[in-house]
């Protein structure tokens, strides 16, 4: 993944995709979910979330082409 934060995996991105689909929270407030699920510090969780937000459209576009 180009320009991805250190330690970020597809599993983190899939978790955020699933969280979004669940409608459980506004995604701007998703960092605490990452912190709880993956035992991350706040800065790391925010960097993962920001990367997810910046790449969401491209990843969805890529996943819908088959």
mmCIF file of the N, C-alpha and C atoms, coordinates in Angstrom:
data_MODEL
# 
_entry.id   MODEL 
# 
loop_
_atom_site.group_PDB 
_atom_site.id 
_atom_site.type_symbol 
_atom_site.label_atom_id 
_atom_site.label_alt_id 
_atom_site.label_comp_id 
_atom_site.label_asym_id 
_atom_site.label_entity_id 
_atom_site.label_seq_id 
_atom_site.pdbx_PDB_ins_code 
_atom_site.Cartn_x 
_atom_site.Cartn_y 
_atom_site.Cartn_z 
_atom_site.occupancy 
_atom_site.B_iso_or_equiv 
_atom_site.pdbx_formal_charge 
_atom_site.auth_seq_id 
_atom_site.auth_comp_id 
_atom_site.auth_asym_id 
_atom_site.auth_atom_id 
_atom_site.pdbx_PDB_model_num 
ATOM 1   N N  . UNK A 1 1  ? 0.842   -1.187 0.000   1.00 0.00 ? 1  UNK A N  1 
ATOM 2   C CA . UNK A 1 1  ? 0.000   0.000  0.000   1.00 0.00 ? 1  UNK A CA 1 
ATOM 3   C C  . UNK A 1 1  ? 0.882   1.242  0.000   1.00 0.00 ? 1  UNK A C  1 
ATOM 4   N N  . UNK A 1 2  ? 0.732   2.013  -1.024  1.00 0.00 ? 2  UNK A N  1 
ATOM 5   C CA . UNK A 1 2  ? 1.552   3.194  -1.201  1.00 0.00 ? 2  UNK A CA 1 
ATOM 6   C C  . UNK A 1 2  ? 1.221   4.252  -0.139  1.00 0.00 ? 2  UNK A C  1 
ATOM 7   N N  . UNK A 1 3  ? 2.249   4.774  0.506   1.00 0.00 ? 3  UNK A N  1 
ATOM 8   C CA . UNK A 1 3  ? 2.130   5.835  1.513   1.00 0.00 ? 3  UNK A CA 1 
ATOM 9   C C  . UNK A 1 3  ? 1.306   5.450  2.738   1.00 0.00 ? 3  UNK A C  1 
ATOM 10  N N  . UNK A 1 4  ? 1.179   4.158  2.986   1.00 0.00 ? 4  UNK A N  1 
ATOM 11  C CA . UNK A 1 4  ? 0.419   3.691  4.150   1.00 0.00 ? 4  UNK A CA 1 
ATOM 12  C C  . UNK A 1 4  ? 1.241   3.892  5.421   1.00 0.00 ? 4  UNK A C  1 
ATOM 13  N N  . UNK A 1 5  ? 0.574   4.198  6.531   1.00 0.00 ? 5  UNK A N  1 
ATOM 14  C CA . UNK A 1 5  ? 1.290   4.301  7.797   1.00 0.00 ? 5  UNK A CA 1 
ATOM 15  C C  . UNK A 1 5  ? 1.929   2.960  8.172   1.00 0.00 ? 5  UNK A C  1 
ATOM 16  N N  . UNK A 1 6  ? 3.023   3.035  8.856   1.00 0.00 ? 6  UNK A N  1 
ATOM 17  C CA . UNK A 1 6  ? 3.737   1.834  9.294   1.00 0.00 ? 6  UNK A CA 1 
ATOM 18  C C  . UNK A 1 6  ? 2.806   0.948  10.128  1.00 0.00 ? 6  UNK A C  1 
ATOM 19  N N  . UNK A 1 7  ? 2.780   -0.335 9.785   1.00 0.00 ? 7  UNK A N  1 
ATOM 20  C CA . UNK A 1 7  ? 2.002   -1.306 10.544  1.00 0.00 ? 7  UNK A CA 1 
ATOM 21  C C  . UNK A 1 7  ? 0.579   -1.513 10.045  1.00 0.00 ? 7  UNK A C  1 
ATOM 22  N N  . UNK A 1 8  ? 0.112   -0.653 9.156   1.00 0.00 ? 8  UNK A N  1 
ATOM 23  C CA . UNK A 1 8  ? -1.254  -0.775 8.638   1.00 0.00 ? 8  UNK A CA 1 
ATOM 24  C C  . UNK A 1 8  ? -1.351  -1.985 7.727   1.00 0.00 ? 8  UNK A C  1 
ATOM 25  N N  . UNK A 1 9  ? -2.423  -2.760 7.908   1.00 0.00 ? 9  UNK A N  1 
ATOM 26  C CA . UNK A 1 9  ? -2.653  -3.938 7.065   1.00 0.00 ? 9  UNK A CA 1 
ATOM 27  C C  . UNK A 1 9  ? -4.041  -3.867 6.438   1.00 0.00 ? 9  UNK A C  1 
ATOM 28  N N  . UNK A 1 10 ? -4.288  -4.756 5.493   1.00 0.00 ? 10 UNK A N  1 
ATOM 29  C CA . UNK A 1 10 ? -5.617  -4.855 4.890   1.00 0.00 ? 10 UNK A CA 1 
ATOM 30  C C  . UNK A 1 10 ? -6.661  -5.197 5.952   1.00 0.00 ? 10 UNK A C  1 
ATOM 31  N N  . UNK A 1 11 ? -6.253  -5.919 6.968   1.00 0.00 ? 11 UNK A N  1 
ATOM 32  C CA . UNK A 1 11 ? -7.178  -6.275 8.043   1.00 0.00 ? 11 UNK A CA 1 
ATOM 33  C C  . UNK A 1 11 ? -7.714  -5.022 8.728   1.00 0.00 ? 11 UNK A C  1 
ATOM 34  N N  . UNK A 1 12 ? -6.867  -4.035 8.967   1.00 0.00 ? 12 UNK A N  1 
ATOM 35  C CA . UNK A 1 12 ? -7.314  -2.770 9.570   1.00 0.00 ? 12 UNK A CA 1 
ATOM 36  C C  . UNK A 1 12 ? -8.315  -2.066 8.652   1.00 0.00 ? 12 UNK A C  1 
ATOM 37  N N  . UNK A 1 13 ? -7.996  -2.038 7.364   1.00 0.00 ? 13 UNK A N  1 
ATOM 38  C CA . UNK A 1 13 ? -8.875  -1.380 6.405   1.00 0.00 ? 13 UNK A CA 1 
ATOM 39  C C  . UNK A 1 13 ? -10.215 -2.109 6.293   1.00 0.00 ? 13 UNK A C  1 
ATOM 40  N N  . UNK A 1 14 ? -10.169 -3.438 6.292   1.00 0.00 ? 14 UNK A N  1 
ATOM 41  C CA . UNK A 1 14 ? -11.409 -4.222 6.252   1.00 0.00 ? 14 UNK A CA 1 
ATOM 42  C C  . UNK A 1 14 ? -12.250 -3.966 7.499   1.00 0.00 ? 14 UNK A C  1 
ATOM 43  N N  . UNK A 1 15 ? -11.588 -3.863 8.649   1.00 0.00 ? 15 UNK A N  1 
ATOM 44  C CA . UNK A 1 15 ? -12.300 -3.562 9.892   1.00 0.00 ? 15 UNK A CA 1 
ATOM 45  C C  . UNK A 1 15 ? -13.035 -2.232 9.777   1.00 0.00 ? 15 UNK A C  1 
ATOM 46  N N  . UNK A 1 16 ? -12.349 -1.221 9.242   1.00 0.00 ? 16 UNK A N  1 
ATOM 47  C CA . UNK A 1 16 ? -12.974 0.090  9.083   1.00 0.00 ? 16 UNK A CA 1 
ATOM 48  C C  . UNK A 1 16 ? -14.102 0.055  8.047   1.00 0.00 ? 16 UNK A C  1 
ATOM 49  N N  . UNK A 1 17 ? -13.922 -0.704 6.977   1.00 0.00 ? 17 UNK A N  1 
ATOM 50  C CA . UNK A 1 17 ? -15.001 -0.869 5.995   1.00 0.00 ? 17 UNK A CA 1 
ATOM 51  C C  . UNK A 1 17 ? -16.232 -1.485 6.661   1.00 0.00 ? 17 UNK A C  1 
ATOM 52  N N  . UNK A 1 18 ? -16.003 -2.528 7.445   1.00 0.00 ? 18 UNK A N  1 
ATOM 53  C CA . UNK A 1 18 ? -17.115 -3.202 8.135   1.00 0.00 ? 18 UNK A CA 1 
ATOM 54  C C  . UNK A 1 18 ? -17.780 -2.273 9.144   1.00 0.00 ? 18 UNK A C  1 
ATOM 55  N N  . UNK A 1 19 ? -16.973 -1.497 9.854   1.00 0.00 ? 19 UNK A N  1 
ATOM 56  C CA . UNK A 1 19 ? -17.518 -0.544 10.823  1.00 0.00 ? 19 UNK A CA 1 
ATOM 57  C C  . UNK A 1 19 ? -18.395 0.477  10.115  1.00 0.00 ? 19 UNK A C  1 
ATOM 58  N N  . UNK A 1 20 ? -17.935 0.971  8.993   1.00 0.00 ? 20 UNK A N  1 
ATOM 59  C CA . UNK A 1 20 ? -18.720 1.932  8.213   1.00 0.00 ? 20 UNK A CA 1 
ATOM 60  C C  . UNK A 1 20 ? -20.046 1.317  7.787   1.00 0.00 ? 20 UNK A C  1 
ATOM 61  N N  . UNK A 1 21 ? -19.979 0.098  7.261   1.00 0.00 ? 21 UNK A N  1 
ATOM 62  C CA . UNK A 1 21 ? -21.195 -0.583 6.805   1.00 0.00 ? 21 UNK A CA 1 
ATOM 63  C C  . UNK A 1 21 ? -22.174 -0.841 7.944   1.00 0.00 ? 21 UNK A C  1 
ATOM 64  N N  . UNK A 1 22 ? -21.665 -1.043 9.144   1.00 0.00 ? 22 UNK A N  1 
ATOM 65  C CA . UNK A 1 22 ? -22.538 -1.324 10.290  1.00 0.00 ? 22 UNK A CA 1 
ATOM 66  C C  . UNK A 1 22 ? -23.339 -0.096 10.704  1.00 0.00 ? 22 UNK A C  1 
ATOM 67  N N  . UNK A 1 23 ? -22.798 1.095  10.404  1.00 0.00 ? 23 UNK A N  1 
ATOM 68  C CA . UNK A 1 23 ? -23.473 2.321  10.815  1.00 0.00 ? 23 UNK A CA 1 
ATOM 69  C C  . UNK A 1 23 ? -23.395 2.587  12.306  1.00 0.00 ? 23 UNK A C  1 
ATOM 70  N N  . UNK A 1 24 ? -22.539 1.860  12.991  1.00 0.00 ? 24 UNK A N  1 
ATOM 71  C CA . UNK A 1 24 ? -22.430 1.974  14.450  1.00 0.00 ? 24 UNK A CA 1 
ATOM 72  C C  . UNK A 1 24 ? -21.910 3.333  14.907  1.00 0.00 ? 24 UNK A C  1 
ATOM 73  N N  . UNK A 1 25 ? -21.093 3.962  14.080  1.00 0.00 ? 25 UNK A N  1 
ATOM 74  C CA . UNK A 1 25 ? -20.546 5.262  14.467  1.00 0.00 ? 25 UNK A CA 1 
ATOM 75  C C  . UNK A 1 25 ? -20.296 6.116  13.244  1.00 0.00 ? 25 UNK A C  1 
ATOM 76  N N  . UNK A 1 26 ? -20.181 7.398  13.456  1.00 0.00 ? 26 UNK A N  1 
ATOM 77  C CA . UNK A 1 26 ? -19.710 8.311  12.431  1.00 0.00 ? 26 UNK A CA 1 
ATOM 78  C C  . UNK A 1 26 ? -18.219 8.018  12.279  1.00 0.00 ? 26 UNK A C  1 
ATOM 79  N N  . UNK A 1 27 ? -17.751 7.876  11.071  1.00 0.00 ? 27 UNK A N  1 
ATOM 80  C CA . UNK A 1 27 ? -16.374 7.453  10.872  1.00 0.00 ? 27 UNK A CA 1 
ATOM 81  C C  . UNK A 1 27 ? -15.348 8.459  11.381  1.00 0.00 ? 27 UNK A C  1 
ATOM 82  N N  . UNK A 1 28 ? -15.720 9.712  11.544  1.00 0.00 ? 28 UNK A N  1 
ATOM 83  C CA . UNK A 1 28 ? -14.795 10.671 12.155  1.00 0.00 ? 28 UNK A CA 1 
ATOM 84  C C  . UNK A 1 28 ? -14.494 10.277 13.596  1.00 0.00 ? 28 UNK A C  1 
ATOM 85  N N  . UNK A 1 29 ? -15.361 9.476  14.196  1.00 0.00 ? 29 UNK A N  1 
ATOM 86  C CA . UNK A 1 29 ? -15.160 9.023  15.573  1.00 0.00 ? 29 UNK A CA 1 
ATOM 87  C C  . UNK A 1 29 ? -14.726 7.570  15.677  1.00 0.00 ? 29 UNK A C  1 
ATOM 88  N N  . UNK A 1 30 ? -14.125 7.042  14.622  1.00 0.00 ? 30 UNK A N  1 
ATOM 89  C CA . UNK A 1 30 ? -13.774 5.627  14.591  1.00 0.00 ? 30 UNK A CA 1 
ATOM 90  C C  . UNK A 1 30 ? -12.441 5.283  15.252  1.00 0.00 ? 30 UNK A C  1 
ATOM 91  N N  . UNK A 1 31 ? -11.617 6.268  15.557  1.00 0.00 ? 31 UNK A N  1 
ATOM 92  C CA . UNK A 1 31 ? -10.305 5.971  16.149  1.00 0.00 ? 31 UNK A CA 1 
ATOM 93  C C  . UNK A 1 31 ? -10.416 5.141  17.433  1.00 0.00 ? 31 UNK A C  1 
ATOM 94  N N  . UNK A 1 32 ? -11.349 5.453  18.347  1.00 0.00 ? 32 UNK A N  1 
ATOM 95  C CA . UNK A 1 32 ? -11.446 4.623  19.550  1.00 0.00 ? 32 UNK A CA 1 
ATOM 96  C C  . UNK A 1 32 ? -11.766 3.152  19.260  1.00 0.00 ? 32 UNK A C  1 
ATOM 97  N N  . UNK A 1 33 ? -12.479 2.890  18.186  1.00 0.00 ? 33 UNK A N  1 
ATOM 98  C CA . UNK A 1 33 ? -12.761 1.504  17.808  1.00 0.00 ? 33 UNK A CA 1 
ATOM 99  C C  . UNK A 1 33 ? -11.478 0.798  17.397  1.00 0.00 ? 33 UNK A C  1 
ATOM 100 N N  . UNK A 1 34 ? -10.627 1.488  16.657  1.00 0.00 ? 34 UNK A N  1 
ATOM 101 C CA . UNK A 1 34 ? -9.326  0.917  16.291  1.00 0.00 ? 34 UNK A CA 1 
ATOM 102 C C  . UNK A 1 34 ? -8.463  0.693  17.529  1.00 0.00 ? 34 UNK A C  1 
ATOM 103 N N  . UNK A 1 35 ? -8.483  1.652  18.424  1.00 0.00 ? 35 UNK A N  1 
ATOM 104 C CA . UNK A 1 35 ? -7.704  1.543  19.656  1.00 0.00 ? 35 UNK A CA 1 
ATOM 105 C C  . UNK A 1 35 ? -8.133  0.313  20.449  1.00 0.00 ? 35 UNK A C  1 
ATOM 106 N N  . UNK A 1 36 ? -9.439  0.142  20.606  1.00 0.00 ? 36 UNK A N  1 
ATOM 107 C CA . UNK A 1 36 ? -9.959  -1.001 21.373  1.00 0.00 ? 36 UNK A CA 1 
ATOM 108 C C  . UNK A 1 36 ? -9.711  -2.331 20.674  1.00 0.00 ? 36 UNK A C  1 
ATOM 109 N N  . UNK A 1 37 ? -9.950  -2.367 19.380  1.00 0.00 ? 37 UNK A N  1 
ATOM 110 C CA . UNK A 1 37 ? -9.845  -3.624 18.633  1.00 0.00 ? 37 UNK A CA 1 
ATOM 111 C C  . UNK A 1 37 ? -8.408  -4.095 18.461  1.00 0.00 ? 37 UNK A C  1 
ATOM 112 N N  . UNK A 1 38 ? -7.491  -3.153 18.248  1.00 0.00 ? 38 UNK A N  1 
ATOM 113 C CA . UNK A 1 38 ? -6.121  -3.529 17.899  1.00 0.00 ? 38 UNK A CA 1 
ATOM 114 C C  . UNK A 1 38 ? -5.083  -3.081 18.922  1.00 0.00 ? 38 UNK A C  1 
ATOM 115 N N  . UNK A 1 39 ? -5.520  -2.533 20.044  1.00 0.00 ? 39 UNK A N  1 
ATOM 116 C CA . UNK A 1 39 ? -4.622  -2.073 21.097  1.00 0.00 ? 39 UNK A CA 1 
ATOM 117 C C  . UNK A 1 39 ? -3.585  -1.080 20.545  1.00 0.00 ? 39 UNK A C  1 
ATOM 118 N N  . UNK A 1 40 ? -4.089  -0.090 19.804  1.00 0.00 ? 40 UNK A N  1 
ATOM 119 C CA . UNK A 1 40 ? -3.223  0.934  19.218  1.00 0.00 ? 40 UNK A CA 1 
ATOM 120 C C  . UNK A 1 40 ? -3.207  2.178  20.093  1.00 0.00 ? 40 UNK A C  1 
ATOM 121 N N  . UNK A 1 41 ? -2.178  2.993  19.940  1.00 0.00 ? 41 UNK A N  1 
ATOM 122 C CA . UNK A 1 41 ? -2.191  4.295  20.590  1.00 0.00 ? 41 UNK A CA 1 
ATOM 123 C C  . UNK A 1 41 ? -3.022  5.244  19.715  1.00 0.00 ? 41 UNK A C  1 
ATOM 124 N N  . UNK A 1 42 ? -3.408  6.376  20.294  1.00 0.00 ? 42 UNK A N  1 
ATOM 125 C CA . UNK A 1 42 ? -4.310  7.296  19.609  1.00 0.00 ? 42 UNK A CA 1 
ATOM 126 C C  . UNK A 1 42 ? -3.709  7.823  18.299  1.00 0.00 ? 42 UNK A C  1 
ATOM 127 N N  . UNK A 1 43 ? -2.452  8.171  18.305  1.00 0.00 ? 43 UNK A N  1 
ATOM 128 C CA . UNK A 1 43 ? -1.804  8.718  17.111  1.00 0.00 ? 43 UNK A CA 1 
ATOM 129 C C  . UNK A 1 43 ? -1.801  7.704  15.962  1.00 0.00 ? 43 UNK A C  1 
ATOM 130 N N  . UNK A 1 44 ? -1.498  6.460  16.273  1.00 0.00 ? 44 UNK A N  1 
ATOM 131 C CA . UNK A 1 44 ? -1.483  5.415  15.254  1.00 0.00 ? 44 UNK A CA 1 
ATOM 132 C C  . UNK A 1 44 ? -2.893  5.175  14.712  1.00 0.00 ? 44 UNK A C  1 
ATOM 133 N N  . UNK A 1 45 ? -3.852  5.088  15.606  1.00 0.00 ? 45 UNK A N  1 
ATOM 134 C CA . UNK A 1 45 ? -5.243  4.882  15.191  1.00 0.00 ? 45 UNK A CA 1 
ATOM 135 C C  . UNK A 1 45 ? -5.706  6.000  14.267  1.00 0.00 ? 45 UNK A C  1 
ATOM 136 N N  . UNK A 1 46 ? -5.385  7.238  14.600  1.00 0.00 ? 46 UNK A N  1 
ATOM 137 C CA . UNK A 1 46 ? -5.774  8.376  13.760  1.00 0.00 ? 46 UNK A CA 1 
ATOM 138 C C  . UNK A 1 46 ? -5.084  8.306  12.396  1.00 0.00 ? 46 UNK A C  1 
ATOM 139 N N  . UNK A 1 47 ? -3.818  7.908  12.368  1.00 0.00 ? 47 UNK A N  1 
ATOM 140 C CA . UNK A 1 47 ? -3.121  7.824  11.084  1.00 0.00 ? 47 UNK A CA 1 
ATOM 141 C C  . UNK A 1 47 ? -3.744  6.735  10.203  1.00 0.00 ? 47 UNK A C  1 
ATOM 142 N N  . UNK A 1 48 ? -4.149  5.612  10.799  1.00 0.00 ? 48 UNK A N  1 
ATOM 143 C CA . UNK A 1 48 ? -4.810  4.553  10.045  1.00 0.00 ? 48 UNK A CA 1 
ATOM 144 C C  . UNK A 1 48 ? -6.152  5.048  9.516   1.00 0.00 ? 48 UNK A C  1 
ATOM 145 N N  . UNK A 1 49 ? -6.903  5.733  10.366  1.00 0.00 ? 49 UNK A N  1 
ATOM 146 C CA . UNK A 1 49 ? -8.216  6.245  9.976   1.00 0.00 ? 49 UNK A CA 1 
ATOM 147 C C  . UNK A 1 49 ? -8.094  7.274  8.855   1.00 0.00 ? 49 UNK A C  1 
ATOM 148 N N  . UNK A 1 50 ? -7.159  8.174  8.965   1.00 0.00 ? 50 UNK A N  1 
ATOM 149 C CA . UNK A 1 50 ? -6.966  9.190  7.928   1.00 0.00 ? 50 UNK A CA 1 
ATOM 150 C C  . UNK A 1 50 ? -6.575  8.530  6.609   1.00 0.00 ? 50 UNK A C  1 
ATOM 151 N N  . UNK A 1 51 ? -5.685  7.543  6.657   1.00 0.00 ? 51 UNK A N  1 
ATOM 152 C CA . UNK A 1 51 ? -5.323  6.825  5.433   1.00 0.00 ? 51 UNK A CA 1 
ATOM 153 C C  . UNK A 1 51 ? -6.546  6.146  4.845   1.00 0.00 ? 51 UNK A C  1 
ATOM 154 N N  . UNK A 1 52 ? -7.347  5.489  5.679   1.00 0.00 ? 52 UNK A N  1 
ATOM 155 C CA . UNK A 1 52 ? -8.562  4.823  5.221   1.00 0.00 ? 52 UNK A CA 1 
ATOM 156 C C  . UNK A 1 52 ? -9.490  5.828  4.525   1.00 0.00 ? 52 UNK A C  1 
ATOM 157 N N  . UNK A 1 53 ? -9.669  6.990  5.140   1.00 0.00 ? 53 UNK A N  1 
ATOM 158 C CA . UNK A 1 53 ? -10.544 8.006  4.556   1.00 0.00 ? 53 UNK A CA 1 
ATOM 159 C C  . UNK A 1 53 ? -10.009 8.504  3.210   1.00 0.00 ? 53 UNK A C  1 
ATOM 160 N N  . UNK A 1 54 ? -8.716  8.738  3.133   1.00 0.00 ? 54 UNK A N  1 
ATOM 161 C CA . UNK A 1 54 ? -8.117  9.253  1.897   1.00 0.00 ? 54 UNK A CA 1 
ATOM 162 C C  . UNK A 1 54 ? -8.176  8.241  0.755   1.00 0.00 ? 54 UNK A C  1 
ATOM 163 N N  . UNK A 1 55 ? -8.154  6.971  1.076   1.00 0.00 ? 55 UNK A N  1 
ATOM 164 C CA . UNK A 1 55 ? -8.087  5.937  0.042   1.00 0.00 ? 55 UNK A CA 1 
ATOM 165 C C  . UNK A 1 55 ? -9.404  5.200  -0.157  1.00 0.00 ? 55 UNK A C  1 
ATOM 166 N N  . UNK A 1 56 ? -10.428 5.551  0.600   1.00 0.00 ? 56 UNK A N  1 
ATOM 167 C CA . UNK A 1 56 ? -11.690 4.816  0.558   1.00 0.00 ? 56 UNK A CA 1 
ATOM 168 C C  . UNK A 1 56 ? -12.256 4.724  -0.859  1.00 0.00 ? 56 UNK A C  1 
ATOM 169 N N  . UNK A 1 57 ? -12.380 5.839  -1.532  1.00 0.00 ? 57 UNK A N  1 
ATOM 170 C CA . UNK A 1 57 ? -12.966 5.852  -2.868  1.00 0.00 ? 57 UNK A CA 1 
ATOM 171 C C  . UNK A 1 57 ? -12.216 4.983  -3.852  1.00 0.00 ? 57 UNK A C  1 
ATOM 172 N N  . UNK A 1 58 ? -10.906 5.105  -3.857  1.00 0.00 ? 58 UNK A N  1 
ATOM 173 C CA . UNK A 1 58 ? -10.096 4.305  -4.787  1.00 0.00 ? 58 UNK A CA 1 
ATOM 174 C C  . UNK A 1 58 ? -10.188 2.817  -4.472  1.00 0.00 ? 58 UNK A C  1 
ATOM 175 N N  . UNK A 1 59 ? -10.171 2.479  -3.189  1.00 0.00 ? 59 UNK A N  1 
ATOM 176 C CA . UNK A 1 59 ? -10.267 1.067  -2.814  1.00 0.00 ? 59 UNK A CA 1 
ATOM 177 C C  . UNK A 1 59 ? -11.621 0.490  -3.189  1.00 0.00 ? 59 UNK A C  1 
ATOM 178 N N  . UNK A 1 60 ? -12.697 1.252  -3.002  1.00 0.00 ? 60 UNK A N  1 
ATOM 179 C CA . UNK A 1 60 ? -14.029 0.782  -3.358  1.00 0.00 ? 60 UNK A CA 1 
ATOM 180 C C  . UNK A 1 60 ? -14.158 0.626  -4.863  1.00 0.00 ? 60 UNK A C  1 
ATOM 181 N N  . UNK A 1 61 ? -13.590 1.571  -5.587  1.00 0.00 ? 61 UNK A N  1 
ATOM 182 C CA . UNK A 1 61 ? -13.603 1.507  -7.051  1.00 0.00 ? 61 UNK A CA 1 
ATOM 183 C C  . UNK A 1 61 ? -12.879 0.256  -7.527  1.00 0.00 ? 61 UNK A C  1 
ATOM 184 N N  . UNK A 1 62 ? -11.737 0.000  -6.933  1.00 0.00 ? 62 UNK A N  1 
ATOM 185 C CA . UNK A 1 62 ? -10.924 -1.172 -7.297  1.00 0.00 ? 62 UNK A CA 1 
ATOM 186 C C  . UNK A 1 62 ? -11.682 -2.466 -6.974  1.00 0.00 ? 62 UNK A C  1 
ATOM 187 N N  . UNK A 1 63 ? -12.351 -2.507 -5.826  1.00 0.00 ? 63 UNK A N  1 
ATOM 188 C CA . UNK A 1 63 ? -13.074 -3.703 -5.405  1.00 0.00 ? 63 UNK A CA 1 
ATOM 189 C C  . UNK A 1 63 ? -14.314 -3.958 -6.252  1.00 0.00 ? 63 UNK A C  1 
ATOM 190 N N  . UNK A 1 64 ? -14.870 -2.920 -6.850  1.00 0.00 ? 64 UNK A N  1 
ATOM 191 C CA . UNK A 1 64 ? -16.082 -3.081 -7.654  1.00 0.00 ? 64 UNK A CA 1 
ATOM 192 C C  . UNK A 1 64 ? -15.802 -3.436 -9.104  1.00 0.00 ? 64 UNK A C  1 
ATOM 193 N N  . UNK A 1 65 ? -14.537 -3.409 -9.492  1.00 0.00 ? 65 UNK A N  1 
ATOM 194 C CA . UNK A 1 65 ? -14.173 -3.791 -10.858 1.00 0.00 ? 65 UNK A CA 1 
ATOM 195 C C  . UNK A 1 65 ? -13.810 -5.269 -10.846 1.00 0.00 ? 65 UNK A C  1 
ATOM 196 N N  . UNK A 1 66 ? -14.608 -6.042 -11.531 1.00 0.00 ? 66 UNK A N  1 
ATOM 197 C CA . UNK A 1 66 ? -14.309 -7.493 -11.576 1.00 0.00 ? 66 UNK A CA 1 
ATOM 198 C C  . UNK A 1 66 ? -14.880 -8.117 -12.828 1.00 0.00 ? 66 UNK A C  1 
# 
